Amino acid sequence: MTEIKGYNLPDDLYYHEEHSWARVDGDKVTVGMTDFFQKEAGDIVFVDLPEEEDEVEQGEVCGKIQSRKWIGKLVAPVSGEIVEVNEDLDEDTSLINTDPYGKGWILVIEASDLDDELENLMHGDAVLEFIEKEIKRAEEEKAKG
């Protein structure tokens, strides 16, 4: 686990630029939102997620996540079929805030083109550079008021 300015980033995950993460296990990919996303969003109060058996494409908006401040989008990090949705979020959306990389996972996709699509995601040093820029951008926006 790498920490940058208080934001946690597990080293074994792949990341999409819209702040979704992907944990690969064979052809199945567990998806959630990053620690940066949940901290910037604030308390998550509602999630609107796709159904099991829905097909998604990499980069496609497949759900909405609402906090008290704003509505964000869940972007599919890979293409494939939704095979599981975290039903615990129906009762407790705060899991995305309290455990974004564990109990706050959002859905599982059975990937259709995993090897090629992983090349489009960030991993390792690339995600560290990206998140540092995102932190700087967020700090500048907050400074503007």
N, C-alpha and C positions, 0 to 999 in steps of 0.2 A: 504494500500500500504506500503510495506516495501522497504527501500532503504539501499543498502549495497555498500559503496564506490562509490556512484554516479550511481549505477545501480538500476533501479526500478523493483520491483516484486510484482504485485498485489496478495493479499492474497487468493483470491477466485479462482485462476486458478490452473490447474495441469500442470506439466512440464515434458517433455521428456529430456533425457540426451543429445540429439543432439540440444537442445535449441529451440525446438518448444513448444508452450503453447497450452492449451486446455481450453476453456470456455464451461462448460456443461449447456445446457438448454433442459431438458427432454432427448430425444434420439439424439438431434442435438448438435454437438460439433463444435464451431468456433475455427479455428486454425490460429496461427500466429507465428512469431519469437520473441524471447525475446529481451529485451533492451540490454542485454549483447551481444547477437549475432549482433545486428545492429551497436552497437558502435565499436565492434571489427572489423566488416566487413568494416565499412566506408560507403561512399555514395553508395546506391544500385542503379544500372543502368539498370538492366534487370532481369526479372523473367520468368521462364519457368514452367508453371503450368499444372496440369492435366486437363482433360475436365470434365464437369458435367456428371454424370452417370458412371464415372470410378469407379472401386472398388479398395480399398486400404487395405493393411494389416498393423496392428500396427508394427512400427519399419521399415517399408519399405520406401525407398526414393521415393517420389512422385512428386518432383519438384526440380528446381535449382534456386538459387538466386545468382546473380553476382554483385559484387561491382567492384570498380576500382582496388582493391587489389587482389581479388581472387573469385573463384566460390564456394559457399556453397550449402549444400543440405537441402531440406525441407523433414523432416521425419514425417510420419503420426503418431500422438500420439495414435490414435485408429483405429480400423478396421471399414470398412463400405463403403457406397456409397457417392461419392462427389455429393452434391446437390446444391452447389453454389460456385462460384469462384468470388473473388473481381475484377470485371472488371475495377474499378477505377485504379488499378495498371497498366493496359495497357497504360494509359495516364500519370501516375505519380507514378513511383516506389519509390520516396522519401517518400511516406506515411509510408513505413516500418521504415524509419529513424525517421520521425517527430512524428509519433503516432503509435508505434508498437502494443499497446494493444487496440487501437480504430480503426481509419480509415485505419490503415495499416494491418488490418486482411487479411488473405490470402484466406482461403476457409472454407466451412462448410461441415462436414461429418455427414451423418445419421448413427449413430453407430450401429453395429450389435451385439456387446458383451460388452457393456459399463461397467457394474458392475465388471466383471472379469478384464477387461483391465485397469480400473482406478487404480487397485492395483499395476500395473506395472509402474505407473507414480509417480513423486515426488509431494509432497504437504506439506505445513507447514514447520516445522523445517528441514525436509529432503532436501527441495530445498534450504533453506538458507545455510546449510552445503555444499551442492554441489556447489552453486554459489561462495561461499568463496574460495573453492579449485580451481575453474575455474579462478577466478580473480588472485589468487596467481600464478597459472600456466602461465597465460597470462603475468603477470608482470615479471616472471622469463624469459620467452621467449624474451620479449622486452629488458630486461637487457643484454641478450646474444648478441643482435644486429642482 
